[in-house]
Amino acid sequence: MTMKLILCNGVPANATQLATLALVNYGHFTTLQVRGGAARGLKLHLCRLERATQRLFGSMLDIAALRAQLCAGLAAFCQADASLRITVYATAFDVRAPLRPVAVDTLLAISSPSVLSTAAVRVRSVPFVRSLPDLKHVGTFPQFALRRDALAAGFDDALFVHDDGRLLEGTFWNLGFWDGQCVTWPEGPVLAGTQQALLRVGLEQLGVPQAVRPLQHADLGRFVAAFLCNARGQQPLSAIDDHVYSASEAPLALLECALATQTWQSL
């Protein structure tokens, strides 16, 4: 994805501000899709940023100021539809004194809107659990490396598996299964995705049964379809390792109906 506009604290980012992220890989982020100046799950994204800022920096994130930056950034981008990545970090963060309170900075990257392909993907399971899996942090090297390895092996992406055999999450997506009546989400140390949260609420409103339970490779045959989801949408899985699913069985239309129950929130 080509970045079109990068702002730090509401103004064009300079080399020093960008160098901090390159040299001190400490911070967190969220990504969202904006349409018509609004985003589904905006409050979820803002809450994610608030919690992670408190945890990583021990400070509060000024949400009002951030929202003003989002609106100004979108206006400068001259499009009401866009992809946004909001990164929270601190140029004043000292690796030798990480407990010292510092003010945080917000880096806003704005690019063209994006949606997932509807083409089914094959994923390879790999033993891995993200560090601090409940946070969407900037330590993303393992995800890219494992995705690269999966591609080199003829797959489309990687699916992380706990050392006890539990299926967890993908590189940058949550995993869901469908048995024809119920959606099942894997239980384990994973990131609680904003898209997953929207789908869960929407499915509940539609009266579709859901479950969250530990799942292992031996459970794959219990389901007729599997799918992935992230802020860009939903996508069917055609296979997990050697277990094949029919993409036509994936409940994409149902998931879209569930998502449609969730309102767009103005930036």
N, C-alpha and C positions, 0 to 999 in steps of 0.2 A: 504494500500500500504506500503510495507516494504522498509524503507530507506536503501540504500546500502552505500551511501557516503554523508557526510555532511561537507561542507567547509565554513569557515567564512573569508571573504576577501582573498580568494584564498588558504588558508591553512586549515588543519583539525581543526574543531571547538573545543574549549576547554569548560570546565564546566562553567566558568564565562560567556563566550559569550552566551551559551545556557540558562543560568539562567536568563539573562536579559530579554529574550523573555518570559520566564515562569513567571517572577515576575512583569515585566512592559509590559503590553499588549498594546504596542503602536508601530505601524508600518504598512507596507502594503506589498503586494506580488502579484505575477503573476505566473501562471502555464502554461507550454507548453509541447508539444510533439515534440521530435527530432527524425528525421529519416535520417540516412546517414550524420549526422553532420549538418543538416539544419532543419529549422522550418518554417512552414507557418505562416505568420503574425508576424514574429520576430520584425519588426519595430513597429507594433502596441503594442506589449508587452513592448518594450523599451520606447516608448512614454508614455505608461501608468505609468511606473515606474518613469520616469522623472517628470511628472505632479504631481504625488502623493508625491514624495519626496519634491518638492517645496512647496506643500501645507501643509504637515504635519511637515516638519522640516525647511522650509525656506531656503533650501540649494540646490545646484545643484548635480546631480548624475553624476559621471564620467562614461559615457557610454563606452568609449574606454577601460577603465580598467575593467569594468564589462564584456565586450565581451571577453577580454583576459582571465578572470576568467572562463567564460563558456567553452571556448575552452580547457583550461588546465584541468578543472574539468572533462570534457567528456573524455579527454585522460587518466586521472587517473582512470576513471570508466571502461576503456578498452572495451567500446562498443560505436558504432556510433548511436545506437538507444536507447532512454532513455526518461523518464519523468523528467522534471525539475521543481522545485519550487524555485523561487527567492524571498527572503524576504529582504526588506530594513527596517532597524531599527537603533538604536543608543545605544551602550553600555554606552555612556556618557550622555544619556538623563536623566535629573533631573526632577522628577515629581513635585518638589517644585519650580522649575524655568523653566517651559516648553518653555519659549520664548528665553532662552539662546541659541545662536547658537552652534551647535555641529556637528562634523563630523559623517556621517552615515556609517553604516556597512552593508555588503551584505552577507546574509546566503544562500548558494546554496545547495539544497537537490537533489540528483540524485538517481533515482531508475529505475527499469525496465520499458520499454514502456508499455503503457496502452491504451485500446480503450473501448468505451462504448459497452455494450451488445446491440444486436438488439431486445431483448425481450421488448415488450410493458410494460409500467408502469402505475399504477393507482396512482393518486395524490389527496391529500386532501387540499382544500383551507383553509387557516387560515389568520385571520386579523393580518398583520404585515408589517412594512416598515423598512428596514434596516437603521441604523444610517449612515449618509453620504453615501447614496446608490450609488453615482457616483464613489466611491472609493472601490477598492478591498483591504480592510484593514483586520488586523488580529483579529478584534473583531467578531469572528465567533461562539461564544457560542450559540446565538439564533438559528442559522441555524441548528446546530447539535441537540439542544434540540427539535426543532419543527419537524425535520426529525424523531427523536426517537419517539415522540408522534404519528406521522403519522404511523410509522411502528407498534406501539403498537395497533393502531386502525384498522390494517389490510390493510393499504395502503403501497405504496412503497416510497413515498416522500411527501413533502409539497410544496404547491404553495401559494405564498404570495399575499394577497389582501389588497388594500388600504382601509382606513376607509370610503371612499366614494364609495366603491364597485368595483373600477377598479382592474382588474387582472394585476399583476405586473411581478414577476419573481419567479423562484424556489430557492431552498436552495443554489445551486451552478450552476445554469443554466438559460439560457434565454428561453423564451417561444415563439413558433410560431404556426400559424394556416394556414390551407390550405382549400380553398373552391373549389378546382378543377382547378382553373385558376390563382389565386392570392395568394401570401403569405402575411399574415397580422401579424405584430408585435405589441404587446401591448404598448401603450403610458403611461408613468408615471415615477415616481422616481425609476429607476432601474440602475444596472450596465451595461454599454455598453460593452458587451462581445466581445472578439477578434474573436471568432468563428462566432458569429452573424455578425460582421462587414465583415468578409471574405465571408460569405454566401450572404450577401446583395450585395456586389460588384459583386460576381459571378453570382447571379441571374439577376442583371442588365445587365451584359454582355451577358447573354443568352436570354435577352428580356422577362424575366418573370415578370409580374406585381407584385408590392409590395405596401403595405400601412402600415403606422404607425398611429394608432388611439386608443382612449380609448375603452377598451372592458370590459364588465361586464358579470356576470354569465348568464344573459338573452341572451347574444349574442352567446353562445356556439353552439346553433342549426344552426347558419349561416354557419358553417364549417363542412366539411366532415372528417377532420383529424386535429390532433394537434401533435406537436413534441417539444422536448427540445434539446438544443445544448449547448455544452461547449467545452473546448479545447480538450477533448477526442473524440468528434464526435457528432453524432445526434442519437436520440432515439425516437420512436413513443410513444405517450400516448394512453392508452386503455380507460382511463376514467379520468374525472375531477369531483370529488364528485360522484354524481349519473348520470352524463351525459356520456354516453358511445360512444367511437369512434372505428371505425374499423381500426386496425393497418395496414391492407393491403392497406388502402387508403392514408396512410402517404407518402409524396413525398420523401422518402429517396433516391431513385435513382436520382431524380432531384437535391436534395441537394448535393449529391456526385458529380454530374456533375458540379454544381456551384462551389463547393470547388476545383475541379480539374483545374479550370481556374486560380487559385491563385498559384503563384510560391513559391517554397521552397527557403528560404533565409539562406545562410550559416552563422553559428554562428560567 
